[in-house]
């Protein structure tokens, strides 16, 4: 959970217990767990889709067909240099 230690978690739980009560705290904790699980699932899905897109061999082949050099560099300077070399 990031940089939250055991002491901080204990304080949060005690505050939740005082504010919400024991019954409501359990319900809120379950809902919070579901939300966190869903956020992680969506984030993992985005990462997998992005990785698949970046590693798509058809994109590399398409770039080579059009005469693009694949340098592996994404800096603005290298893009400008490549454009100047291509006559653009």
HTML snippet that shows the backbone in 3Dmol.js (N, CA, C, O; Angstrom):
<script src="https://3Dmol.org/build/3Dmol-min.js"></script>
<div id="view" style="width:600px;height:400px;position:relative"></div>
<script>
const pdb = `
ATOM      1  N   UNK A   1       0.821  -1.206   0.000  1.00  0.00           N
ATOM      2  CA  UNK A   1       0.000   0.000   0.000  1.00  0.00           C
ATOM      3  C   UNK A   1       0.854   1.254   0.000  1.00  0.00           C
ATOM      4  O   UNK A   1       0.498   2.236   0.652  1.00  0.00           O
ATOM      5  N   UNK A   2       1.931   1.248  -0.688  1.00  0.00           N
ATOM      6  CA  UNK A   2       2.729   2.455  -0.768  1.00  0.00           C
ATOM      7  C   UNK A   2       3.598   2.635   0.447  1.00  0.00           C
ATOM      8  O   UNK A   2       4.278   1.704   0.878  1.00  0.00           O
ATOM      9  N   UNK A   3       3.578   3.824   1.001  1.00  0.00           N
ATOM     10  CA  UNK A   3       4.434   4.158   2.130  1.00  0.00           C
ATOM     11  C   UNK A   3       3.667   4.229   3.440  1.00  0.00           C
ATOM     12  O   UNK A   3       4.088   4.933   4.358  1.00  0.00           O
ATOM     13  N   UNK A   4       2.566   3.525   3.547  1.00  0.00           N
ATOM     14  CA  UNK A   4       1.786   3.530   4.783  1.00  0.00           C
ATOM     15  C   UNK A   4       2.285   2.390   5.655  1.00  0.00           C
ATOM     16  O   UNK A   4       2.303   1.234   5.233  1.00  0.00           O
ATOM     17  N   UNK A   5       2.686   2.720   6.865  1.00  0.00           N
ATOM     18  CA  UNK A   5       3.188   1.714   7.789  1.00  0.00           C
ATOM     19  C   UNK A   5       2.086   1.157   8.669  1.00  0.00           C
ATOM     20  O   UNK A   5       0.925   1.550   8.565  1.00  0.00           O
ATOM     21  N   UNK A   6       2.466   0.249   9.525  1.00  0.00           N
ATOM     22  CA  UNK A   6       1.509  -0.391  10.423  1.00  0.00           C
ATOM     23  C   UNK A   6       0.845   0.578  11.377  1.00  0.00           C
ATOM     24  O   UNK A   6      -0.346   0.454  11.664  1.00  0.00           O
ATOM     25  N   UNK A   7       1.610   1.547  11.875  1.00  0.00           N
ATOM     26  CA  UNK A   7       1.047   2.542  12.797  1.00  0.00           C
ATOM     27  C   UNK A   7      -0.025   3.394  12.143  1.00  0.00           C
ATOM     28  O   UNK A   7      -1.065   3.670  12.740  1.00  0.00           O
ATOM     29  N   UNK A   8       0.241   3.808  10.905  1.00  0.00           N
ATOM     30  CA  UNK A   8      -0.740   4.632  10.192  1.00  0.00           C
ATOM     31  C   UNK A   8      -2.024   3.851   9.913  1.00  0.00           C
ATOM     32  O   UNK A   8      -3.126   4.383  10.045  1.00  0.00           O
ATOM     33  N   UNK A   9      -1.869   2.586   9.528  1.00  0.00           N
ATOM     34  CA  UNK A   9      -3.052   1.755   9.270  1.00  0.00           C
ATOM     35  C   UNK A   9      -3.871   1.592  10.542  1.00  0.00           C
ATOM     36  O   UNK A   9      -5.099   1.657  10.501  1.00  0.00           O
ATOM     37  N   UNK A  10      -3.208   1.385  11.656  1.00  0.00           N
ATOM     38  CA  UNK A  10      -3.901   1.238  12.937  1.00  0.00           C
ATOM     39  C   UNK A  10      -4.680   2.502  13.286  1.00  0.00           C
ATOM     40  O   UNK A  10      -5.826   2.419  13.728  1.00  0.00           O
ATOM     41  N   UNK A  11      -4.072   3.665  13.093  1.00  0.00           N
ATOM     42  CA  UNK A  11      -4.756   4.933  13.376  1.00  0.00           C
ATOM     43  C   UNK A  11      -5.968   5.096  12.466  1.00  0.00           C
ATOM     44  O   UNK A  11      -7.031   5.512  12.925  1.00  0.00           O
ATOM     45  N   UNK A  12      -5.822   4.774  11.182  1.00  0.00           N
ATOM     46  CA  UNK A  12      -6.945   4.890  10.240  1.00  0.00           C
ATOM     47  C   UNK A  12      -8.080   3.960  10.650  1.00  0.00           C
ATOM     48  O   UNK A  12      -9.245   4.356  10.629  1.00  0.00           O
ATOM     49  N   UNK A  13      -7.749   2.727  11.022  1.00  0.00           N
ATOM     50  CA  UNK A  13      -8.783   1.781  11.449  1.00  0.00           C
ATOM     51  C   UNK A  13      -9.485   2.243  12.722  1.00  0.00           C
ATOM     52  O   UNK A  13     -10.705   2.125  12.834  1.00  0.00           O
ATOM     53  N   UNK A  14      -8.733   2.761  13.670  1.00  0.00           N
ATOM     54  CA  UNK A  14      -9.348   3.258  14.907  1.00  0.00           C
ATOM     55  C   UNK A  14     -10.263   4.451  14.626  1.00  0.00           C
ATOM     56  O   UNK A  14     -11.358   4.537  15.182  1.00  0.00           O
ATOM     57  N   UNK A  15      -9.822   5.364  13.771  1.00  0.00           N
ATOM     58  CA  UNK A  15     -10.680   6.499  13.410  1.00  0.00           C
ATOM     59  C   UNK A  15     -11.943   6.019  12.697  1.00  0.00           C
ATOM     60  O   UNK A  15     -13.039   6.515  12.958  1.00  0.00           O
ATOM     61  N   UNK A  16     -11.779   5.055  11.800  1.00  0.00           N
ATOM     62  CA  UNK A  16     -12.939   4.499  11.111  1.00  0.00           C
ATOM     63  C   UNK A  16     -13.897   3.832  12.071  1.00  0.00           C
ATOM     64  O   UNK A  16     -15.113   3.952  11.917  1.00  0.00           O
ATOM     65  N   UNK A  17     -13.373   3.134  13.052  1.00  0.00           N
ATOM     66  CA  UNK A  17     -14.201   2.471  14.053  1.00  0.00           C
ATOM     67  C   UNK A  17     -14.986   3.485  14.863  1.00  0.00           C
ATOM     68  O   UNK A  17     -16.167   3.278  15.144  1.00  0.00           O
ATOM     69  N   UNK A  18     -14.340   4.584  15.242  1.00  0.00           N
ATOM     70  CA  UNK A  18     -15.007   5.621  16.032  1.00  0.00           C
ATOM     71  C   UNK A  18     -16.066   6.334  15.192  1.00  0.00           C
ATOM     72  O   UNK A  18     -17.176   6.577  15.666  1.00  0.00           O
ATOM     73  N   UNK A  19     -15.727   6.669  13.951  1.00  0.00           N
ATOM     74  CA  UNK A  19     -16.640   7.453  13.109  1.00  0.00           C
ATOM     75  C   UNK A  19     -17.787   6.598  12.576  1.00  0.00           C
ATOM     76  O   UNK A  19     -18.941   7.029  12.596  1.00  0.00           O
ATOM     77  N   UNK A  20     -17.479   5.388  12.099  1.00  0.00           N
ATOM     78  CA  UNK A  20     -18.489   4.579  11.424  1.00  0.00           C
ATOM     79  C   UNK A  20     -19.141   3.531  12.315  1.00  0.00           C
ATOM     80  O   UNK A  20     -20.277   3.127  12.067  1.00  0.00           O
ATOM     81  N   UNK A  21     -18.456   3.100  13.317  1.00  0.00           N
ATOM     82  CA  UNK A  21     -18.971   2.007  14.138  1.00  0.00           C
ATOM     83  C   UNK A  21     -18.519   0.680  13.559  1.00  0.00           C
ATOM     84  O   UNK A  21     -18.113   0.619  12.398  1.00  0.00           O
ATOM     85  N   UNK A  22     -18.584  -0.387  14.352  1.00  0.00           N
ATOM     86  CA  UNK A  22     -18.036  -1.673  13.911  1.00  0.00           C
ATOM     87  C   UNK A  22     -18.766  -2.287  12.716  1.00  0.00           C
ATOM     88  O   UNK A  22     -18.121  -2.854  11.833  1.00  0.00           O
ATOM     89  N   UNK A  23     -20.079  -2.189  12.670  1.00  0.00           N
ATOM     90  CA  UNK A  23     -20.834  -2.789  11.564  1.00  0.00           C
ATOM     91  C   UNK A  23     -20.592  -2.076  10.250  1.00  0.00           C
ATOM     92  O   UNK A  23     -20.327  -2.707   9.226  1.00  0.00           O
ATOM     93  N   UNK A  24     -20.682  -0.780  10.285  1.00  0.00           N
ATOM     94  CA  UNK A  24     -20.506   0.025   9.065  1.00  0.00           C
ATOM     95  C   UNK A  24     -19.052  -0.012   8.595  1.00  0.00           C
ATOM     96  O   UNK A  24     -18.795   0.028   7.392  1.00  0.00           O
ATOM     97  N   UNK A  25     -18.099  -0.089   9.526  1.00  0.00           N
ATOM     98  CA  UNK A  25     -16.681  -0.142   9.161  1.00  0.00           C
ATOM     99  C   UNK A  25     -16.389  -1.389   8.323  1.00  0.00           C
ATOM    100  O   UNK A  25     -15.635  -1.317   7.353  1.00  0.00           O
ATOM    101  N   UNK A  26     -16.972  -2.517   8.684  1.00  0.00           N
ATOM    102  CA  UNK A  26     -16.757  -3.751   7.930  1.00  0.00           C
ATOM    103  C   UNK A  26     -17.298  -3.624   6.511  1.00  0.00           C
ATOM    104  O   UNK A  26     -16.656  -4.068   5.559  1.00  0.00           O
ATOM    105  N   UNK A  27     -18.478  -3.018   6.364  1.00  0.00           N
ATOM    106  CA  UNK A  27     -19.080  -2.831   5.040  1.00  0.00           C
ATOM    107  C   UNK A  27     -18.216  -1.903   4.195  1.00  0.00           C
ATOM    108  O   UNK A  27     -17.945  -2.194   3.030  1.00  0.00           O
ATOM    109  N   UNK A  28     -17.787  -0.797   4.775  1.00  0.00           N
ATOM    110  CA  UNK A  28     -16.962   0.169   4.049  1.00  0.00           C
ATOM    111  C   UNK A  28     -15.620  -0.457   3.668  1.00  0.00           C
ATOM    112  O   UNK A  28     -15.124  -0.223   2.566  1.00  0.00           O
ATOM    113  N   UNK A  29     -15.033  -1.243   4.556  1.00  0.00           N
ATOM    114  CA  UNK A  29     -13.752  -1.894   4.265  1.00  0.00           C
ATOM    115  C   UNK A  29     -13.896  -2.866   3.097  1.00  0.00           C
ATOM    116  O   UNK A  29     -13.017  -2.933   2.238  1.00  0.00           O
ATOM    117  N   UNK A  30     -14.997  -3.619   3.057  1.00  0.00           N
ATOM    118  CA  UNK A  30     -15.240  -4.534   1.939  1.00  0.00           C
ATOM    119  C   UNK A  30     -15.399  -3.770   0.634  1.00  0.00           C
ATOM    120  O   UNK A  30     -14.823  -4.147  -0.386  1.00  0.00           O
ATOM    121  N   UNK A  31     -16.181  -2.696   0.667  1.00  0.00           N
ATOM    122  CA  UNK A  31     -16.373  -1.886  -0.540  1.00  0.00           C
ATOM    123  C   UNK A  31     -15.051  -1.283  -1.005  1.00  0.00           C
ATOM    124  O   UNK A  31     -14.765  -1.256  -2.202  1.00  0.00           O
ATOM    125  N   UNK A  32     -14.253  -0.805  -0.069  1.00  0.00           N
ATOM    126  CA  UNK A  32     -12.954  -0.234  -0.403  1.00  0.00           C
ATOM    127  C   UNK A  32     -12.057  -1.292  -1.047  1.00  0.00           C
ATOM    128  O   UNK A  32     -11.361  -1.009  -2.022  1.00  0.00           O
ATOM    129  N   UNK A  33     -12.072  -2.493  -0.509  1.00  0.00           N
ATOM    130  CA  UNK A  33     -11.289  -3.589  -1.082  1.00  0.00           C
ATOM    131  C   UNK A  33     -11.715  -3.908  -2.502  1.00  0.00           C
ATOM    132  O   UNK A  33     -10.871  -4.154  -3.363  1.00  0.00           O
ATOM    133  N   UNK A  34     -13.027  -3.906  -2.756  1.00  0.00           N
ATOM    134  CA  UNK A  34     -13.532  -4.158  -4.110  1.00  0.00           C
ATOM    135  C   UNK A  34     -13.094  -3.063  -5.076  1.00  0.00           C
ATOM    136  O   UNK A  34     -12.702  -3.342  -6.210  1.00  0.00           O
ATOM    137  N   UNK A  35     -13.163  -1.817  -4.618  1.00  0.00           N
ATOM    138  CA  UNK A  35     -12.758  -0.696  -5.473  1.00  0.00           C
ATOM    139  C   UNK A  35     -11.274  -0.805  -5.811  1.00  0.00           C
ATOM    140  O   UNK A  35     -10.886  -0.635  -6.967  1.00  0.00           O
ATOM    141  N   UNK A  36     -10.452  -1.084  -4.818  1.00  0.00           N
ATOM    142  CA  UNK A  36      -9.007  -1.217  -5.050  1.00  0.00           C
ATOM    143  C   UNK A  36      -8.724  -2.365  -6.016  1.00  0.00           C
ATOM    144  O   UNK A  36      -7.891  -2.228  -6.912  1.00  0.00           O
ATOM    145  N   UNK A  37      -9.405  -3.489  -5.842  1.00  0.00           N
ATOM    146  CA  UNK A  37      -9.219  -4.630  -6.735  1.00  0.00           C
ATOM    147  C   UNK A  37      -9.597  -4.263  -8.170  1.00  0.00           C
ATOM    148  O   UNK A  37      -8.888  -4.628  -9.108  1.00  0.00           O
ATOM    149  N   UNK A  38     -10.705  -3.548  -8.347  1.00  0.00           N
ATOM    150  CA  UNK A  38     -11.141  -3.147  -9.685  1.00  0.00           C
ATOM    151  C   UNK A  38     -10.158  -2.160 -10.314  1.00  0.00           C
ATOM    152  O   UNK A  38      -9.853  -2.262 -11.502  1.00  0.00           O
ATOM    153  N   UNK A  39      -9.665  -1.217  -9.532  1.00  0.00           N
ATOM    154  CA  UNK A  39      -8.689  -0.251 -10.052  1.00  0.00           C
ATOM    155  C   UNK A  39      -7.426  -0.979 -10.500  1.00  0.00           C
ATOM    156  O   UNK A  39      -6.880  -0.674 -11.560  1.00  0.00           O
ATOM    157  N   UNK A  40      -6.963  -1.926  -9.711  1.00  0.00           N
ATOM    158  CA  UNK A  40      -5.767  -2.690 -10.090  1.00  0.00           C
ATOM    159  C   UNK A  40      -6.017  -3.510 -11.347  1.00  0.00           C
ATOM    160  O   UNK A  40      -5.138  -3.619 -12.202  1.00  0.00           O
ATOM    161  N   UNK A  41      -7.216  -4.092 -11.467  1.00  0.00           N
ATOM    162  CA  UNK A  41      -7.547  -4.892 -12.651  1.00  0.00           C
ATOM    163  C   UNK A  41      -7.532  -4.023 -13.901  1.00  0.00           C
ATOM    164  O   UNK A  41      -6.990  -4.416 -14.934  1.00  0.00           O
ATOM    165  N   UNK A  42      -8.132  -2.837 -13.801  1.00  0.00           N
ATOM    166  CA  UNK A  42      -8.170  -1.926 -14.942  1.00  0.00           C
ATOM    167  C   UNK A  42      -6.758  -1.462 -15.293  1.00  0.00           C
ATOM    168  O   UNK A  42      -6.397  -1.416 -16.469  1.00  0.00           O
ATOM    169  N   UNK A  43      -5.962  -1.118 -14.288  1.00  0.00           N
ATOM    170  CA  UNK A  43      -4.588  -0.667 -14.536  1.00  0.00           C
ATOM    171  C   UNK A  43      -3.769  -1.772 -15.200  1.00  0.00           C
ATOM    172  O   UNK A  43      -2.995  -1.502 -16.118  1.00  0.00           O
ATOM    173  N   UNK A  44      -3.931  -3.000 -14.746  1.00  0.00           N
ATOM    174  CA  UNK A  44      -3.219  -4.121 -15.354  1.00  0.00           C
ATOM    175  C   UNK A  44      -3.660  -4.311 -16.797  1.00  0.00           C
ATOM    176  O   UNK A  44      -2.836  -4.589 -17.668  1.00  0.00           O
ATOM    177  N   UNK A  45      -4.952  -4.164 -17.055  1.00  0.00           N
ATOM    178  CA  UNK A  45      -5.457  -4.270 -18.423  1.00  0.00           C
ATOM    179  C   UNK A  45      -4.863  -3.210 -19.332  1.00  0.00           C
ATOM    180  O   UNK A  45      -4.480  -3.505 -20.464  1.00  0.00           O
ATOM    181  N   UNK A  46      -4.782  -1.970 -18.844  1.00  0.00           N
ATOM    182  CA  UNK A  46      -4.176  -0.899 -19.634  1.00  0.00           C
ATOM    183  C   UNK A  46      -2.711  -1.206 -19.918  1.00  0.00           C
ATOM    184  O   UNK A  46      -2.240  -1.014 -21.039  1.00  0.00           O
ATOM    185  N   UNK A  47      -1.994  -1.680 -18.907  1.00  0.00           N
ATOM    186  CA  UNK A  47      -0.576  -2.001 -19.098  1.00  0.00           C
ATOM    187  C   UNK A  47      -0.406  -3.097 -20.140  1.00  0.00           C
ATOM    188  O   UNK A  47       0.477  -3.009 -20.993  1.00  0.00           O
ATOM    189  N   UNK A  48      -1.244  -4.133 -20.078  1.00  0.00           N
ATOM    190  CA  UNK A  48      -1.141  -5.230 -21.039  1.00  0.00           C
ATOM    191  C   UNK A  48      -1.464  -4.757 -22.446  1.00  0.00           C
ATOM    192  O   UNK A  48      -0.774  -5.132 -23.394  1.00  0.00           O
ATOM    193  N   UNK A  49      -2.507  -3.936 -22.601  1.00  0.00           N
ATOM    194  CA  UNK A  49      -2.857  -3.421 -23.922  1.00  0.00           C
ATOM    195  C   UNK A  49      -1.750  -2.544 -24.478  1.00  0.00           C
ATOM    196  O   UNK A  49      -1.419  -2.640 -25.660  1.00  0.00           O
ATOM    197  N   UNK A  50      -1.174  -1.687 -23.639  1.00  0.00           N
ATOM    198  CA  UNK A  50      -0.096  -0.818 -24.077  1.00  0.00           C
ATOM    199  C   UNK A  50       1.123  -1.642 -24.486  1.00  0.00           C
ATOM    200  O   UNK A  50       1.746  -1.374 -25.513  1.00  0.00           O
ATOM    201  N   UNK A  51       1.456  -2.645 -23.674  1.00  0.00           N
ATOM    202  CA  UNK A  51       2.598  -3.506 -23.979  1.00  0.00           C
ATOM    203  C   UNK A  51       2.366  -4.237 -25.296  1.00  0.00           C
ATOM    204  O   UNK A  51       3.279  -4.332 -26.116  1.00  0.00           O
ATOM    205  N   UNK A  52       1.166  -4.750 -25.508  1.00  0.00           N
ATOM    206  CA  UNK A  52       0.856  -5.434 -26.761  1.00  0.00           C
ATOM    207  C   UNK A  52       0.969  -4.488 -27.948  1.00  0.00           C
ATOM    208  O   UNK A  52       1.456  -4.873 -29.011  1.00  0.00           O
ATOM    209  N   UNK A  53       0.522  -3.261 -27.769  1.00  0.00           N
ATOM    210  CA  UNK A  53       0.589  -2.277 -28.845  1.00  0.00           C
ATOM    211  C   UNK A  53       2.034  -1.925 -29.168  1.00  0.00           C
ATOM    212  O   UNK A  53       2.413  -1.861 -30.337  1.00  0.00           O
ATOM    213  N   UNK A  54       2.839  -1.697 -28.137  1.00  0.00           N
ATOM    214  CA  UNK A  54       4.235  -1.311 -28.340  1.00  0.00           C
ATOM    215  C   UNK A  54       5.026  -2.451 -28.973  1.00  0.00           C
ATOM    216  O   UNK A  54       5.903  -2.214 -29.803  1.00  0.00           O
ATOM    217  N   UNK A  55       4.725  -3.662 -28.590  1.00  0.00           N
ATOM    218  CA  UNK A  55       5.472  -4.813 -29.086  1.00  0.00           C
ATOM    219  C   UNK A  55       4.855  -5.421 -30.346  1.00  0.00           C
ATOM    220  O   UNK A  55       5.219  -6.531 -30.734  1.00  0.00           O
ATOM    221  N   UNK A  56       3.937  -4.719 -30.982  1.00  0.00           N
ATOM    222  CA  UNK A  56       3.251  -5.231 -32.169  1.00  0.00           C
ATOM    223  C   UNK A  56       4.219  -5.273 -33.353  1.00  0.00           C
ATOM    224  O   UNK A  56       4.658  -4.222 -33.819  1.00  0.00           O
ATOM    225  N   UNK A  57       4.557  -6.455 -33.845  1.00  0.00           N
ATOM    226  CA  UNK A  57       5.519  -6.546 -34.950  1.00  0.00           C
ATOM    227  C   UNK A  57       4.987  -5.948 -36.247  1.00  0.00           C
ATOM    228  O   UNK A  57       5.778  -5.527 -37.091  1.00  0.00           O
ATOM    229  N   UNK A  58       3.680  -5.898 -36.429  1.00  0.00           N
ATOM    230  CA  UNK A  58       3.141  -5.327 -37.663  1.00  0.00           C
ATOM    231  C   UNK A  58       3.408  -3.831 -37.739  1.00  0.00           C
ATOM    232  O   UNK A  58       3.559  -3.292 -38.836  1.00  0.00           O
ATOM    233  N   UNK A  59       3.470  -3.139 -36.584  1.00  0.00           N
ATOM    234  CA  UNK A  59       3.796  -1.715 -36.595  1.00  0.00           C
ATOM    235  C   UNK A  59       5.231  -1.497 -37.042  1.00  0.00           C
ATOM    236  O   UNK A  59       5.518  -0.570 -37.799  1.00  0.00           O
ATOM    237  N   UNK A  60       6.132  -2.351 -36.573  1.00  0.00           N
ATOM    238  CA  UNK A  60       7.531  -2.241 -36.976  1.00  0.00           C
ATOM    239  C   UNK A  60       7.674  -2.492 -38.474  1.00  0.00           C
ATOM    240  O   UNK A  60       8.399  -1.770 -39.158  1.00  0.00           O
ATOM    241  N   UNK A  61       6.994  -3.502 -38.981  1.00  0.00           N
ATOM    242  CA  UNK A  61       7.057  -3.802 -40.411  1.00  0.00           C
ATOM    243  C   UNK A  61       6.486  -2.650 -41.231  1.00  0.00           C
ATOM    244  O   UNK A  61       7.038  -2.294 -42.272  1.00  0.00           O
ATOM    245  N   UNK A  62       5.380  -2.065 -40.765  1.00  0.00           N
ATOM    246  CA  UNK A  62       4.769  -0.946 -41.467  1.00  0.00           C
ATOM    247  C   UNK A  62       5.724   0.248 -41.502  1.00  0.00           C
ATOM    248  O   UNK A  62       5.835   0.923 -42.525  1.00  0.00           O
ATOM    249  N   UNK A  63       6.405   0.507 -40.401  1.00  0.00           N
ATOM    250  CA  UNK A  63       7.352   1.622 -40.347  1.00  0.00           C
ATOM    251  C   UNK A  63       8.511   1.381 -41.307  1.00  0.00           C
ATOM    252  O   UNK A  63       8.950   2.302 -41.995  1.00  0.00           O
ATOM    253  N   UNK A  64       9.003   0.159 -41.355  1.00  0.00           N
ATOM    254  CA  UNK A  64      10.112  -0.154 -42.264  1.00  0.00           C
ATOM    255  C   UNK A  64       9.675  -0.019 -43.723  1.00  0.00           C
ATOM    256  O   UNK A  64      10.450   0.455 -44.554  1.00  0.00           O
ATOM    257  N   UNK A  65       8.453  -0.425 -44.043  1.00  0.00           N
ATOM    258  CA  UNK A  65       7.940  -0.296 -45.408  1.00  0.00           C
ATOM    259  C   UNK A  65       7.910   1.158 -45.855  1.00  0.00           C
ATOM    260  O   UNK A  65       8.130   1.465 -47.026  1.00  0.00           O
ATOM    261  N   UNK A  66       7.637   2.033 -44.923  1.00  0.00           N
ATOM    262  CA  UNK A  66       7.538   3.458 -45.247  1.00  0.00           C
ATOM    263  C   UNK A  66       8.889   4.160 -45.157  1.00  0.00           C
ATOM    264  O   UNK A  66       8.971   5.375 -45.337  1.00  0.00           O
ATOM    265  N   UNK A  67       9.938   3.409 -44.883  1.00  0.00           N
ATOM    266  CA  UNK A  67      11.280   3.972 -44.888  1.00  0.00           C
ATOM    267  C   UNK A  67      11.710   4.622 -43.596  1.00  0.00           C
ATOM    268  O   UNK A  67      12.675   5.386 -43.592  1.00  0.00           O
ATOM    269  N   UNK A  68      11.032   4.349 -42.505  1.00  0.00           N
ATOM    270  CA  UNK A  68      11.412   4.929 -41.219  1.00  0.00           C
ATOM    271  C   UNK A  68      12.523   4.105 -40.592  1.00  0.00           C
ATOM    272  O   UNK A  68      12.521   2.876 -40.644  1.00  0.00           O
ATOM    273  N   UNK A  69      13.474   4.819 -39.996  1.00  0.00           N
ATOM    274  CA  UNK A  69      14.510   4.132 -39.232  1.00  0.00           C
ATOM    275  C   UNK A  69      13.970   3.884 -37.833  1.00  0.00           C
ATOM    276  O   UNK A  69      13.316   4.750 -37.252  1.00  0.00           O
ATOM    277  N   UNK A  70      14.235   2.741 -37.311  1.00  0.00           N
ATOM    278  CA  UNK A  70      13.798   2.404 -35.958  1.00  0.00           C
ATOM    279  C   UNK A  70      15.019   2.457 -35.062  1.00  0.00           C
ATOM    280  O   UNK A  70      15.805   1.512 -35.008  1.00  0.00           O
ATOM    281  N   UNK A  71      15.172   3.576 -34.355  1.00  0.00           N
ATOM    282  CA  UNK A  71      16.373   3.781 -33.552  1.00  0.00           C
ATOM    283  C   UNK A  71      16.173   3.389 -32.103  1.00  0.00           C
ATOM    284  O   UNK A  71      17.151   3.175 -31.386  1.00  0.00           O
ATOM    285  N   UNK A  72      14.951   3.290 -31.661  1.00  0.00           N
ATOM    286  CA  UNK A  72      14.691   2.991 -30.259  1.00  0.00           C
ATOM    287  C   UNK A  72      14.738   4.224 -29.387  1.00  0.00           C
ATOM    288  O   UNK A  72      14.524   4.135 -28.178  1.00  0.00           O
ATOM    289  N   UNK A  73      15.013   5.376 -29.977  1.00  0.00           N
ATOM    290  CA  UNK A  73      15.084   6.623 -29.219  1.00  0.00           C
ATOM    291  C   UNK A  73      13.794   7.392 -29.428  1.00  0.00           C
ATOM    292  O   UNK A  73      13.265   7.453 -30.538  1.00  0.00           O
ATOM    293  N   UNK A  74      13.297   7.972 -28.358  1.00  0.00           N
ATOM    294  CA  UNK A  74      12.055   8.731 -28.467  1.00  0.00           C
ATOM    295  C   UNK A  74      12.251  10.182 -28.061  1.00  0.00           C
ATOM    296  O   UNK A  74      11.283  10.875 -27.751  1.00  0.00           O
ATOM    297  N   UNK A  75      13.512  10.653 -28.060  1.00  0.00           N
ATOM    298  CA  UNK A  75      13.752  12.033 -27.659  1.00  0.00           C
ATOM    299  C   UNK A  75      13.365  12.983 -28.781  1.00  0.00           C
ATOM    300  O   UNK A  75      13.470  12.614 -29.951  1.00  0.00           O
ATOM    301  N   UNK A  76      12.921  14.189 -28.466  1.00  0.00           N
ATOM    302  CA  UNK A  76      12.545  15.155 -29.502  1.00  0.00           C
ATOM    303  C   UNK A  76      13.711  15.491 -30.426  1.00  0.00           C
ATOM    304  O   UNK A  76      13.506  15.729 -31.616  1.00  0.00           O
ATOM    305  N   UNK A  77      14.939  15.512 -29.888  1.00  0.00           N
ATOM    306  CA  UNK A  77      16.098  15.831 -30.711  1.00  0.00           C
ATOM    307  C   UNK A  77      16.304  14.778 -31.791  1.00  0.00           C
ATOM    308  O   UNK A  77      16.561  15.117 -32.946  1.00  0.00           O
ATOM    309  N   UNK A  78      16.191  13.496 -31.424  1.00  0.00           N
ATOM    310  CA  UNK A  78      16.404  12.444 -32.411  1.00  0.00           C
ATOM    311  C   UNK A  78      15.292  12.451 -33.450  1.00  0.00           C
ATOM    312  O   UNK A  78      15.541  12.152 -34.618  1.00  0.00           O
ATOM    313  N   UNK A  79      14.090  12.782 -33.053  1.00  0.00           N
ATOM    314  CA  UNK A  79      12.991  12.862 -34.013  1.00  0.00           C
ATOM    315  C   UNK A  79      13.232  14.007 -34.986  1.00  0.00           C
ATOM    316  O   UNK A  79      12.959  13.866 -36.178  1.00  0.00           O
ATOM    317  N   UNK A  80      13.739  15.139 -34.504  1.00  0.00           N
ATOM    318  CA  UNK A  80      14.040  16.280 -35.365  1.00  0.00           C
ATOM    319  C   UNK A  80      15.163  15.923 -36.323  1.00  0.00           C
ATOM    320  O   UNK A  80      15.087  16.239 -37.510  1.00  0.00           O
ATOM    321  N   UNK A  81      16.205  15.269 -35.823  1.00  0.00           N
ATOM    322  CA  UNK A  81      17.319  14.859 -36.675  1.00  0.00           C
ATOM    323  C   UNK A  81      16.844  13.917 -37.768  1.00  0.00           C
ATOM    324  O   UNK A  81      17.246  14.058 -38.923  1.00  0.00           O
ATOM    325  N   UNK A  82      15.998  12.965 -37.421  1.00  0.00           N
ATOM    326  CA  UNK A  82      15.489  12.020 -38.403  1.00  0.00           C
ATOM    327  C   UNK A  82      14.635  12.725 -39.447  1.00  0.00           C
ATOM    328  O   UNK A  82      14.697  12.383 -40.628  1.00  0.00           O
ATOM    329  N   UNK A  83      13.844  13.701 -39.029  1.00  0.00           N
ATOM    330  CA  UNK A  83      13.007  14.440 -39.974  1.00  0.00           C
ATOM    331  C   UNK A  83      13.872  15.253 -40.928  1.00  0.00           C
ATOM    332  O   UNK A  83      13.574  15.323 -42.120  1.00  0.00           O
ATOM    333  N   UNK A  84      14.942  15.871 -40.420  1.00  0.00           N
ATOM    334  CA  UNK A  84      15.834  16.649 -41.276  1.00  0.00           C
ATOM    335  C   UNK A  84      16.548  15.750 -42.274  1.00  0.00           C
ATOM    336  O   UNK A  84      16.708  16.120 -43.438  1.00  0.00           O
ATOM    337  N   UNK A  85      16.979  14.571 -41.829  1.00  0.00           N
ATOM    338  CA  UNK A  85      17.652  13.632 -42.720  1.00  0.00           C
ATOM    339  C   UNK A  85      16.708  13.136 -43.804  1.00  0.00           C
ATOM    340  O   UNK A  85      17.142  12.863 -44.924  1.00  0.00           O
ATOM    341  N   UNK A  86      15.436  13.016 -43.490  1.00  0.00           N
ATOM    342  CA  UNK A  86      14.455  12.542 -44.457  1.00  0.00           C
ATOM    343  C   UNK A  86      14.033  13.648 -45.413  1.00  0.00           C
ATOM    344  O   UNK A  86      13.316  13.395 -46.380  1.00  0.00           O
ATOM    345  N   UNK A  87      14.477  14.872 -45.144  1.00  0.00           N
ATOM    346  CA  UNK A  87      14.139  15.972 -46.040  1.00  0.00           C
ATOM    347  C   UNK A  87      12.911  16.724 -45.613  1.00  0.00           C
ATOM    348  O   UNK A  87      12.317  17.443 -46.417  1.00  0.00           O
ATOM    349  N   UNK A  88      12.511  16.578 -44.368  1.00  0.00           N
ATOM    350  CA  UNK A  88      11.284  17.215 -43.907  1.00  0.00           C
ATOM    351  C   UNK A  88      11.598  18.316 -43.052  1.00  0.00           C
ATOM    352  O   UNK A  88      10.696  18.989 -42.555  1.00  0.00           O
TER     353      UNK A  88
END
`;
const viewer = $3Dmol.createViewer("view");
viewer.addModel(pdb, "pdb");
viewer.setStyle({}, {cartoon: {color: "spectrum"}});
viewer.zoomTo();
viewer.render();
</script>
